[in-house]
């Protein structure tokens, strides 16, 4: 998508489709789950990470039936457990690997989790790898080679240019910036 903060993940979370979103960090999951339900979207998101049992996943799915689409956010390690429950219950869903550029960064210390995730996803047709900073082709894991790539061309997008300020009083500067913005 080449733009951060443009709402691509929000679209996936707030649409009417069942979705499993695989995220690189637990903090990213916690931040998103804490935002829902909201005034704009009544859906309850469910976080699956270490310690969440199959029974909890099944209870959330039961809770959603007839009320809202299933919206589950998972760590890479938790994806296979959630997908297995969805398959077992014959529930179709989209899969999104959010911030997929993190796969490359985390590969060094999370090799097994990433390999397992990519191997699990390779035979699934409805997977989207989403990123504002995609992995250059020459560094992509072999499991991602040959997949179609789409790039959003943004017209009239607003570019924010950083302004470096050297100061011994950062709080005063920040307060003045906020005051001037208001």
Backbone as a printed PyTorch tensor [residue, N CA C, xyz], in Angstrom:
tensor([[[  0.8150,  -1.1970,   0.0000],
         [  0.0000,   0.0000,   0.0000],
         [  0.8570,   1.2580,   0.0000]],

        [[  2.0880,   1.1550,   0.4320],
         [  3.0890,   2.2340,   0.4030],
         [  2.7140,   3.4670,   1.2220]],

        [[  1.6710,   3.4030,   2.0300],
         [  1.2710,   4.5090,   2.9010],
         [  0.9500,   3.9100,   4.2580]],

        [[  1.4880,   4.5040,   5.2960],
         [  1.1370,   4.0470,   6.6330],
         [ -0.1010,   4.8010,   7.1040]],

        [[ -0.8460,   4.1710,   7.9660],
         [ -2.0040,   4.8200,   8.5540],
         [ -3.1340,   5.1100,   7.5890]],

        [[ -3.1920,   4.4060,   6.4620],
         [ -4.2370,   4.6820,   5.4680],
         [ -5.5130,   3.8880,   5.7330]],

        [[ -5.4850,   2.9840,   6.7080],
         [ -6.7000,   2.2830,   7.0900],
         [ -6.9240,   0.9330,   6.4430]],

        [[ -5.9250,   0.3490,   5.8310],
         [ -6.1120,  -0.9480,   5.1720],
         [ -6.4920,  -2.0350,   6.1790]],

        [[ -5.8510,  -2.0590,   7.3270],
         [ -6.1930,  -3.0410,   8.3530],
         [ -7.5880,  -2.7590,   8.9010]],

        [[ -7.9230,  -1.4930,   9.0470],
         [ -9.2520,  -1.1140,   9.5290],
         [-10.3390,  -1.6310,   8.5850]],

        [[-10.1140,  -1.5420,   7.2970],
         [-11.0860,  -2.0520,   6.3240],
         [-11.3340,  -3.5390,   6.5630]],

        [[-10.2740,  -4.2780,   6.7720],
         [-10.3910,  -5.7220,   6.9940],
         [-11.1230,  -5.9960,   8.3100]],

        [[-10.8420,  -5.2150,   9.3290],
         [-11.4730,  -5.4280,  10.6310],
         [-12.9510,  -5.0410,  10.6410]],

        [[-13.3220,  -4.0800,   9.8110],
         [-14.6830,  -3.5490,   9.8710],
         [-15.5930,  -4.0200,   8.7370]],

        [[-15.0640,  -4.8190,   7.8020],
         [-15.9390,  -5.3040,   6.7370],
         [-16.8030,  -6.4620,   7.2530]],

        [[-17.6210,  -7.0080,   6.3880],
         [-18.5900,  -8.0290,   6.8130],
         [-18.0920,  -9.4560,   6.5990]],

        [[-16.7980,  -9.6280,   6.4000],
         [-16.2570, -10.9550,   6.1330],
         [-15.5440, -11.5180,   7.3510]],

        [[-15.5880, -12.8300,   7.4770],
         [-14.8050, -13.5040,   8.5110],
         [-13.3340, -13.3670,   8.1440]],

        [[-12.5030, -13.1090,   9.1420],
         [-11.0850, -12.9080,   8.8480],
         [-10.2140, -13.3500,  10.0160]],

        [[ -9.0690, -13.9060,   9.6570],
         [ -7.9950, -14.1600,  10.6140],
         [ -6.8590, -13.2360,  10.2050]],

        [[ -6.3970, -12.4220,  11.1250],
         [ -5.3040, -11.5000,  10.8310],
         [ -4.0900, -11.9390,  11.6320]],

        [[ -3.0320, -12.3210,  10.9260],
         [ -1.7800, -12.7320,  11.5660],
         [ -0.8890, -11.5060,  11.7090]],

        [[ -0.4470, -11.2550,  12.9280],
         [  0.3450, -10.0550,  13.2280],
         [  1.7110, -10.4490,  13.7780]],

        [[  2.7030,  -9.6160,  13.5330],
         [  4.0510,  -9.9530,  13.9830],
         [  4.2650,  -9.7990,  15.4890]],

        [[  3.4750,  -8.9430,  16.1500],
         [  3.7090,  -8.7260,  17.5820],
         [  2.4080,  -8.7740,  18.3690]],

        [[  2.5300,  -9.1870,  19.6140],
         [  1.3600,  -9.1880,  20.5020],
         [  0.8860,  -7.7700,  20.7620]],

        [[  1.8110,  -6.8190,  20.8260],
         [  1.4170,  -5.4430,  21.0990],
         [  0.5250,  -4.8840,  19.9880]],

        [[  0.8220,  -5.2100,  18.7500],
         [ -0.0160,  -4.7760,  17.6300],
         [ -1.4380,  -5.3390,  17.7840]],

        [[ -1.5310,  -6.5870,  18.1870],
         [ -2.8310,  -7.2160,  18.4100],
         [ -3.5700,  -6.5140,  19.5490]],

        [[ -2.8940,  -6.3010,  20.6530],
         [ -3.5150,  -5.6500,  21.8160],
         [ -4.0210,  -4.2580,  21.4450]],

        [[ -3.2080,  -3.4920,  20.7030],
         [ -3.6140,  -2.1430,  20.3030],
         [ -4.8920,  -2.1720,  19.4700]],

        [[ -4.9810,  -3.0910,  18.5260],
         [ -6.1650,  -3.1700,  17.6640],
         [ -7.3840,  -3.6640,  18.4360]],

        [[ -7.2270,  -4.7130,  19.2280],
         [ -8.3520,  -5.2750,  19.9720],
         [ -8.9200,  -4.2330,  20.9430]],

        [[ -8.0590,  -3.4220,  21.5300],
         [ -8.5090,  -2.3760,  22.4590],
         [ -9.3580,  -1.3010,  21.7720]],

        [[ -9.2800,  -1.1910,  20.4460],
         [-10.0250,  -0.1690,  19.7040],
         [-11.4640,  -0.5840,  19.3760]],

        [[-11.8000,  -1.8540,  19.6210],
         [-13.1120,  -2.3620,  19.2290],
         [-13.8110,  -3.0220,  20.4060]],

        [[-15.1320,  -2.9790,  20.4350],
         [-16.0280,  -2.2490,  19.5500],
         [-15.8790,  -0.7350,  19.7490]],

        [[-16.3530,   0.0070,  18.7420],
         [-16.2450,   1.4640,  18.7880],
         [-17.5380,   2.0870,  18.2600]],

        [[-17.6030,   3.4050,  18.2840],
         [-18.7770,   4.1010,  17.7310],
         [-18.9590,   3.7620,  16.2620]],

        [[-17.8370,   3.6170,  15.5580],
         [-17.8830,   3.3730,  14.1210],
         [-18.1650,   1.9050,  13.7870]],

        [[-17.6900,   1.0030,  14.6390],
         [-17.8120,  -0.4280,  14.3320],
         [-18.1430,  -1.2090,  15.6120]],

        [[-19.2710,  -1.9190,  15.6110],
         [-19.6910,  -2.6310,  16.8210],
         [-19.0390,  -4.0080,  17.0170]],

        [[-18.1650,  -4.4230,  16.1020],
         [-17.6150,  -5.7670,  16.1720],
         [-16.6320,  -5.9300,  17.3220]],

        [[-16.7200,  -7.0840,  17.9440],
         [-15.7570,  -7.4630,  18.9680],
         [-14.6520,  -8.2760,  18.2930]],

        [[-13.4220,  -7.8800,  18.5030],
         [-12.2800,  -8.6300,  17.9770],
         [-11.8210,  -9.6100,  19.0480]],

        [[-11.1900, -10.6700,  18.5970],
         [-10.6980, -11.6770,  19.5290],
         [ -9.2150, -11.8830,  19.2870]],

        [[ -8.4340, -11.8170,  20.3520],
         [ -6.9810, -11.9990,  20.2600],
         [ -6.6280, -13.4230,  20.6530]],

        [[ -5.8700, -14.0940,  19.7940],
         [ -5.4000, -15.4390,  20.1140],
         [ -3.8800, -15.4050,  20.1270]],

        [[ -3.3650, -15.6500,  21.3100],
         [ -1.9240, -15.7220,  21.4970],
         [ -1.6630, -16.8270,  22.5180]],

        [[ -0.4710, -16.9170,  22.9850],
         [ -0.1060, -17.9570,  23.9380],
         [ -1.0830, -17.9430,  25.1180]],

        [[ -1.5590, -19.1240,  25.4850],
         [ -2.4570, -19.2390,  26.6290],
         [ -3.9290, -19.3010,  26.2660]],

        [[ -4.2850, -18.9370,  25.0360],
         [ -5.6850, -19.0210,  24.6080],
         [ -5.9180, -20.4330,  24.0770]],

        [[ -6.8830, -21.1050,  24.6610],
         [ -7.1550, -22.5040,  24.3330],
         [ -8.2000, -22.6310,  23.2210]],

        [[ -8.2920, -23.8090,  22.6360],
         [ -9.2620, -24.0880,  21.5740],
         [-10.6780, -23.7820,  22.0440]],

        [[-10.9810, -24.0910,  23.2800],
         [-12.3150, -23.8360,  23.8380],
         [-12.6660, -22.3450,  23.7840]],

        [[-11.6840, -21.4830,  24.0460],
         [-11.9130, -20.0360,  23.9910],
         [-12.2260, -19.5890,  22.5570]],

        [[-11.5030, -20.1520,  21.6090],
         [-11.7270, -19.8240,  20.1960],
         [-13.1340, -20.2620,  19.7850]],

        [[-13.4990, -21.4750,  20.1450],
         [-14.8210, -21.9970,  19.8070],
         [-15.9300, -21.1520,  20.4510]],

        [[-15.7380, -20.7280,  21.6930],
         [-16.7390, -19.8910,  22.3760],
         [-16.9040, -18.5510,  21.6770]],

        [[-15.7920, -17.9470,  21.2360],
         [-15.8760, -16.6730,  20.5170],
         [-16.6500, -16.8570,  19.2040]],

        [[-16.3470, -17.9210,  18.4740],
         [-17.0320, -18.1880,  17.2060],
         [-18.5320, -18.3520,  17.4530]],

        [[-18.8840, -19.0960,  18.4750],
         [-20.2980, -19.2960,  18.8350],
         [-20.9580, -17.9490,  19.1640]],

        [[-20.2460, -17.1160,  19.9010],
         [-20.7460, -15.7930,  20.2860],
         [-21.0180, -14.9120,  19.0600]],

        [[-20.2140, -15.0640,  18.0230],
         [-20.3510, -14.2480,  16.8040],
         [-21.4990, -14.6890,  15.9150]],

        [[-21.8100, -15.9580,  15.9040],
         [-22.7700, -16.5030,  14.9490],
         [-24.1090, -15.7740,  15.0060]],

        [[-24.4900, -15.2360,  13.8400],
         [-25.7350, -14.5140,  13.7010],
         [-25.6920, -13.0710,  14.1850]],

        [[-24.5710, -12.6620,  14.7620],
         [-24.4670, -11.3030,  15.3110],
         [-23.4350, -10.4430,  14.5840]],

        [[-22.3150, -11.0570,  14.2420],
         [-21.2300, -10.3100,  13.6040],
         [-20.3050, -11.2790,  12.9060]],

        [[-19.4890, -10.7660,  11.9670],
         [-18.4790, -11.6330,  11.3600],
         [-17.4120, -12.0070,  12.3970]],

        [[-16.7420, -13.0940,  12.1470],
         [-15.6540, -13.5470,  13.0190],
         [-14.4150, -12.7370,  12.6800]],

        [[-13.8290, -12.0980,  13.6800],
         [-12.6470, -11.2490,  13.5040],
         [-11.6150, -11.6780,  14.5520]],

        [[-10.6490, -12.4660,  14.1200],
         [ -9.6550, -13.0050,  15.0490],
         [ -8.2710, -12.5140,  14.6540]],

        [[ -7.5700, -11.9600,  15.6290],
         [ -6.1920, -11.5280,  15.4210],
         [ -5.2890, -12.5320,  16.1350]],

        [[ -4.2550, -12.9850,  15.4230],
         [ -3.3850, -14.0390,  15.9520],
         [ -1.9120, -13.6660,  15.7990]],

        [[ -1.1030, -14.2540,  16.6520],
         [  0.3380, -14.2090,  16.4430],
         [  0.6650, -15.2740,  15.3950]],

        [[  1.8700, -15.2140,  14.8580],
         [  2.2640, -16.2170,  13.8650],
         [  2.1460, -17.6290,  14.4410]],

        [[  2.5530, -17.7860,  15.7010],
         [  2.5220, -19.1080,  16.3290],
         [  1.1020, -19.6370,  16.4940]],

        [[  0.1420, -18.7380,  16.7000],
         [ -1.2340, -19.1470,  16.9870],
         [ -2.0800, -19.4000,  15.7410]],

        [[ -1.6110, -18.9650,  14.5870],
         [ -2.4160, -19.1070,  13.3740],
         [ -2.8810, -20.5430,  13.1220]],

        [[ -1.9950, -21.5410,  13.1630],
         [ -2.4460, -22.9060,  12.8310],
         [ -3.5960, -23.3890,  13.7150]],

        [[ -3.5820, -23.0430,  15.0020],
         [ -4.6530, -23.4770,  15.9170],
         [ -5.9990, -22.8750,  15.5120]],

        [[ -5.9840, -21.5790,  15.2160],
         [ -7.2330, -20.8970,  14.8510],
         [ -7.7410, -21.3910,  13.5040]],

        [[ -6.8530, -21.5170,  12.5430],
         [ -7.2690, -21.9720,  11.2130],
         [ -7.8400, -23.3910,  11.2830]],

        [[ -7.2570, -24.2340,  12.1300],
         [ -7.7510, -25.6040,  12.2830],
         [ -9.1860, -25.6030,  12.8260]],

        [[ -9.4930, -24.7370,  13.7750],
         [-10.8500, -24.6390,  14.3190],
         [-11.8120, -24.1670,  13.2400]],

        [[-11.3960, -23.1590,  12.4680],
         [-12.2560, -22.6390,  11.3930],
         [-12.5410, -23.7410,  10.3640]],

        [[-11.5130, -24.5020,   9.9850],
         [-11.7020, -25.5970,   9.0230],
         [-12.5970, -26.6860,   9.6060]],

        [[-12.3610, -27.0130,  10.8550],
         [-13.1430, -28.0530,  11.5260],
         [-14.6310, -27.6850,  11.5430]],

        [[-14.9330, -26.3980,  11.6920],
         [-16.3250, -25.9470,  11.7340],
         [-16.8340, -25.5150,  10.3510]],

        [[-16.0410, -25.7590,   9.3120],
         [-16.3880, -25.4040,   7.9280],
         [-16.7560, -23.9290,   7.7700]],

        [[-15.9950, -23.0680,   8.4260],
         [-16.2160, -21.6260,   8.3460],
         [-15.1990, -21.0420,   7.3750]],

        [[-15.7060, -20.4170,   6.3230],
         [-14.8150, -19.7800,   5.3610],
         [-14.3650, -18.4300,   5.9090]],

        [[-13.1170, -18.1020,   5.6260],
         [-12.5970, -16.8270,   6.0980],
         [-11.4730, -16.3470,   5.1940]],

        [[-11.2480, -15.0610,   5.2360],
         [-10.0910, -14.4530,   4.5770],
         [ -8.9460, -14.4790,   5.5780]],

        [[ -7.7450, -14.4590,   5.0540],
         [ -6.5680, -14.4180,   5.9100],
         [ -5.7020, -13.2510,   5.4750]],

        [[ -5.2960, -12.4650,   6.4450],
         [ -4.4390, -11.3160,   6.1770],
         [ -3.1990, -11.4400,   7.0510]],

        [[ -2.0470, -11.3400,   6.4310],
         [ -0.7930, -11.2560,   7.1720],
         [ -0.4510,  -9.7730,   7.1910]],

        [[ -0.6920,  -9.1460,   8.3330],
         [ -0.5230,  -7.7000,   8.4690],
         [  0.9430,  -7.3810,   8.7530]],

        [[  1.3830,  -6.2550,   8.2110],
         [  2.7710,  -5.8120,   8.3960],
         [  3.7500,  -6.9260,   7.9930]],

        [[  3.4990,  -7.5100,   6.8230],
         [  4.2750,  -8.6960,   6.4500],
         [  5.7570,  -8.4320,   6.2400]],

        [[  6.1600,  -7.1830,   6.1220],
         [  7.5930,  -6.9000,   6.0150],
         [  8.3310,  -7.3350,   7.2790]],

        [[  7.6010,  -7.4400,   8.3840],
         [  8.2070,  -7.8710,   9.6480],
         [  8.6880,  -9.3180,   9.5800]],

        [[  8.1580, -10.0740,   8.6220],
         [  8.6040, -11.4580,   8.4450],
         [ 10.1140, -11.4850,   8.2370]],

        [[ 10.6070, -10.5740,   7.4270],
         [ 12.0390, -10.5250,   7.1360],
         [ 12.8360, -10.1420,   8.3810]],

        [[ 12.3710,  -9.1350,   9.1020],
         [ 13.0750,  -8.6920,  10.3090],
         [ 13.0800,  -9.7720,  11.3850]],

        [[ 11.9460, -10.4190,  11.5740],
         [ 11.8010, -11.3920,  12.6570],
         [ 12.3530, -12.7690,  12.3020]],

        [[ 12.7000, -12.9730,  11.0570],
         [ 13.1320, -14.2950,  10.6070],
         [ 14.3370, -14.8090,  11.3880]],

        [[ 15.2040, -13.9090,  11.7750],
         [ 16.4260, -14.2970,  12.4820],
         [ 16.1020, -14.9620,  13.8190]],

        [[ 15.1810, -14.3950,  14.5800],
         [ 14.9050, -14.9300,  15.9120],
         [ 13.5780, -15.6840,  16.0240]],

        [[ 12.7610, -15.6920,  14.9630],
         [ 11.4820, -16.4240,  14.9870],
         [ 11.3580, -17.3250,  13.7650]],

        [[ 12.4570, -17.8950,  13.3620],
         [ 12.5340, -18.7010,  12.1560],
         [ 11.4550, -19.7790,  12.1050]],

        [[ 11.3100, -20.5590,  13.1550],
         [ 10.3570, -21.6790,  13.1430],
         [  8.9250, -21.1790,  12.9960]],

        [[  8.5590, -20.1530,  13.7450],
         [  7.1820, -19.6280,  13.6880],
         [  6.8650, -19.0940,  12.3000]],

        [[  7.8040, -18.3890,  11.7070],
         [  7.5700, -17.8020,  10.3830],
         [  7.5100, -18.8860,   9.3160]],

        [[  8.4280, -19.8360,   9.3530],
         [  8.4060, -20.9480,   8.3870],
         [  7.0940, -21.7280,   8.4950]],

        [[  6.6560, -22.0110,   9.7310],
         [  5.3930, -22.7380,   9.9200],
         [  4.2220, -21.9510,   9.3540]],

        [[  4.1910, -20.6460,   9.6120],
         [  3.1130, -19.8040,   9.0950],
         [  3.1070, -19.8240,   7.5690]],

        [[  4.2510, -19.5710,   6.9670],
         [  4.3270, -19.5190,   5.5050],
         [  3.9920, -20.8650,   4.8680]],

        [[  4.4380, -21.9520,   5.4780],
         [  4.1110, -23.2760,   4.9490],
         [  2.6170, -23.5640,   5.0590]],

        [[  2.0090, -23.1450,   6.1510],
         [  0.5750, -23.3360,   6.3390],
         [ -0.2170, -22.5280,   5.3080]],

        [[  0.2520, -21.3280,   4.9870],
         [ -0.4770, -20.4280,   4.0980],
         [ -0.3010, -20.7440,   2.6120]],

        [[  0.7530, -21.4550,   2.2600],
         [  1.0750, -21.6160,   0.8360],
         [ -0.0080, -22.3080,   0.0230]],

        [[ -0.8260, -23.1390,   0.6520],
         [ -1.8760, -23.8530,  -0.0800],
         [ -3.2530, -23.2250,   0.0870]],

        [[ -3.3150, -22.0640,   0.7110],
         [ -4.5830, -21.3770,   0.9290],
         [ -4.6890, -20.2540,  -0.1010]],

        [[ -5.8200, -20.1810,  -0.7820],
         [ -5.9490, -19.2300,  -1.8930],
         [ -6.3640, -17.8220,  -1.4850]],

        [[ -6.9850, -17.6600,  -0.3360],
         [ -7.5070, -16.3440,   0.0230],
         [ -6.6570, -15.6440,   1.0920]],

        [[ -5.3670, -15.5150,   0.8090],
         [ -4.4320, -14.8840,   1.7370],
         [ -3.9420, -13.5740,   1.1300]],

        [[ -3.9150, -12.5440,   1.9570],
         [ -3.3730, -11.2510,   1.5470],
         [ -2.2230, -10.9040,   2.4740]],

        [[ -1.0960, -10.5540,   1.8820],
         [  0.0550, -10.0610,   2.6390],
         [  0.0250,  -8.5460,   2.5040]],

        [[ -0.1380,  -7.8610,   3.6170],
         [ -0.3720,  -6.4270,   3.6100],
         [  0.8010,  -5.6860,   4.2460]],

        [[  1.2680,  -4.6280,   3.5600],
         [  2.3870,  -3.8630,   4.0940],
         [  2.4670,  -2.4920,   3.4410]],

        [[  2.9140,  -1.5200,   4.2130],
         [  3.2210,  -0.2010,   3.6520],
         [  4.6520,  -0.1800,   3.1290]],

        [[  5.4580,  -1.1310,   3.6000],
         [  6.8560,  -1.2130,   3.1720],
         [  7.1590,  -2.6490,   2.7510]],

        [[  6.7580,  -3.0180,   1.5360],
         [  6.9370,  -4.4070,   1.1100],
         [  8.4020,  -4.8390,   1.0470]],

        [[  8.5960,  -6.1310,   1.1600],
         [  9.9390,  -6.7130,   1.1070],
         [ 10.4390,  -6.6590,  -0.3310]],

        [[ 11.6450,  -6.1350,  -0.5550],
         [ 12.1960,  -6.1740,  -1.9150],
         [ 12.2450,  -7.6180,  -2.4330]],

        [[ 11.9470,  -7.7900,  -3.6980],
         [ 11.8010,  -9.1120,  -4.2950],
         [ 13.0010, -10.0210,  -4.0140]],

        [[ 14.1960,  -9.4760,  -4.0710],
         [ 15.3880, -10.3230,  -3.9020],
         [ 15.5290, -10.8940,  -2.4930]],

        [[ 14.8000, -10.3490,  -1.4940],
         [ 14.9000, -10.8230,  -0.1140],
         [ 13.6760, -11.5850,   0.3510]],

        [[ 12.7030, -11.7850,  -0.5280],
         [ 11.4730, -12.4590,  -0.1250],
         [ 11.7430, -13.9230,   0.1770]],

        [[ 11.0690, -14.4490,   1.2010],
         [ 11.1690, -15.8890,   1.4430],
         [ 10.6370, -16.6550,   0.2300]],

        [[ 11.1720, -17.8180,  -0.0030],
         [ 10.7940, -18.5940,  -1.1910],
         [  9.2900, -18.8770,  -1.2440]],

        [[  8.6340, -18.9670,  -0.0820],
         [  7.2000, -19.2420,  -0.0520],
         [  6.3720, -18.1130,  -0.6700]],

        [[  6.9560, -16.9150,  -0.7580],
         [  6.2270, -15.7680,  -1.3130],
         [  6.5610, -15.5020,  -2.7760]],

        [[  7.5390, -16.2100,  -3.3010],
         [  7.9260, -16.0010,  -4.6900],
         [  6.7980, -16.4200,  -5.6230]],

        [[  6.5960, -15.6120,  -6.6470],
         [  5.5990, -15.9260,  -7.6600],
         [  4.1800, -15.4970,  -7.3220]],

        [[  3.9490, -14.9990,  -6.1150],
         [  2.6070, -14.5220,  -5.7780],
         [  2.3550, -13.1930,  -6.4790]],

        [[  1.1220, -12.9500,  -6.9180],
         [  0.8350, -11.6610,  -7.5650],
         [  0.9810, -10.5200,  -6.5590]],

        [[  1.4740,  -9.3930,  -7.0420],
         [  1.6500,  -8.2140,  -6.1930],
         [  0.8390,  -7.0660,  -6.7590]],

        [[  0.2220,  -6.3300,  -5.8580],
         [ -0.5590,  -5.1640,  -6.2430],
         [ -0.0630,  -3.9800,  -5.4350]],

        [[  0.0120,  -2.8560,  -6.0840],
         [  0.5020,  -1.6420,  -5.4450],
         [ -0.5560,  -0.5640,  -5.6070]],

        [[ -0.8960,   0.0770,  -4.5170],
         [ -1.8870,   1.1540,  -4.5750],
         [ -1.1760,   2.4360,  -4.9740]],

        [[ -1.6830,   3.0770,  -5.9940],
         [ -1.1690,   4.3770,  -6.4170],
         [ -2.0440,   5.4470,  -5.7810]],

        [[ -1.4770,   6.1940,  -4.8770],
         [ -2.2210,   7.2220,  -4.1650],
         [ -2.1350,   8.5390,  -4.9220]],

        [[ -3.2890,   9.0990,  -5.2090],
         [ -3.3200,  10.4190,  -5.8370],
         [ -3.6760,  11.4270,  -4.7690]],

        [[ -3.0780,  12.5880,  -4.8680],
         [ -3.3660,  13.6760,  -3.9400],
         [ -3.1400,  13.2960,  -2.4860]],

        [[ -2.1930,  12.4010,  -2.2360],
         [ -1.9420,  12.0480,  -0.8430],
         [ -1.1520,  13.1590,  -0.1700]],

        [[ -1.3760,  13.2940,   1.0980],
         [ -0.7020,  14.3370,   1.8750],
         [  0.6200,  13.7740,   2.3870]],

        [[  1.6630,  14.4530,   2.1220],
         [  2.9870,  14.0490,   2.5930],
         [  3.3600,  14.9040,   3.7910]],

        [[  3.7520,  14.2550,   4.8540],
         [  4.1910,  14.9710,   6.0390],
         [  5.7060,  14.9150,   6.0600]],

        [[  6.3040,  16.0740,   6.0830],
         [  7.7570,  16.1450,   6.1160],
         [  8.2180,  16.4300,   7.5390]],

        [[  9.1270,  15.6330,   8.0520],
         [  9.6060,  15.8690,   9.4130],
         [ 10.4340,  17.1430,   9.4870]],

        [[ 10.3740,  17.7800,  10.6240],
         [ 11.1380,  18.9920,  10.8530],
         [ 11.9880,  18.7630,  12.0950]],

        [[ 13.2840,  18.7140,  11.9280],
         [ 14.2030,  18.4640,  13.0440],
         [ 14.4110,  19.7530,  13.8370]],

        [[ 14.2700,  19.6350,  15.1470],
         [ 14.4910,  20.7720,  16.0370],
         [ 15.4350,  20.3230,  17.1420]],

        [[ 16.5330,  21.0140,  17.3070],
         [ 17.4670,  20.7090,  18.3800],
         [ 17.1410,  21.6320,  19.5500]],

        [[ 16.9070,  21.0160,  20.7170],
         [ 16.5110,  21.8220,  21.8690],
         [ 16.8860,  21.1410,  23.1740]],

        [[ 17.0550,  21.9580,  24.2010],
         [ 17.2580,  21.4380,  25.5520],
         [ 15.9250,  21.3640,  26.3020]],

        [[ 14.8400,  21.8100,  25.6410],
         [ 13.5120,  21.8650,  26.2590],
         [ 12.4680,  21.1800,  25.3750]],

        [[ 12.5670,  19.8520,  25.2020],
         [ 11.6630,  19.1580,  24.2770],
         [ 10.1890,  19.2530,  24.6770]],

        [[  9.9030,  19.2460,  25.9830],
         [  8.4990,  19.3220,  26.4040],
         [  7.8930,  20.6730,  26.0540]],

        [[  8.6530,  21.7420,  26.2150],
         [  8.1530,  23.0830,  25.8720],
         [  7.9160,  23.1920,  24.3660]],

        [[  8.8430,  22.6520,  23.5830],
         [  8.6890,  22.6730,  22.1170],
         [  7.4420,  21.8850,  21.7140]],

        [[  7.2870,  20.6740,  22.2800],
         [  6.1200,  19.8460,  21.9480],
         [  4.8250,  20.5480,  22.3440]],

        [[  4.8080,  21.1700,  23.5070],
         [  3.6160,  21.8950,  23.9580],
         [  3.2930,  23.0550,  23.0100]],

        [[  4.3060,  23.7720,  22.5490],
         [  4.0930,  24.8720,  21.6200],
         [  3.5800,  24.3790,  20.2640]],

        [[  4.0980,  23.2710,  19.7960],
         [  3.6310,  22.7090,  18.5230],
         [  2.1500,  22.3440,  18.6260]],

        [[  1.7800,  21.7040,  19.7310],
         [  0.3830,  21.3300,  19.9460],
         [ -0.4980,  22.5590,  20.0590]],

        [[ -0.0400,  23.5500,  20.8310],
         [ -0.8180,  24.7740,  21.0240],
         [ -1.0140,  25.4830,  19.6880]],

        [[  0.0500,  25.5830,  18.8760],
         [ -0.0550,  26.2430,  17.5730],
         [ -0.9470,  25.4740,  16.6170]],

        [[ -0.9490,  24.1600,  16.7210],
         [ -1.8050,  23.3490,  15.8570],
         [ -3.2790,  23.5800,  16.1760]],

        [[ -3.5850,  23.7050,  17.4740],
         [ -4.9850,  23.9360,  17.8830],
         [ -5.4580,  25.2600,  17.3700]]])
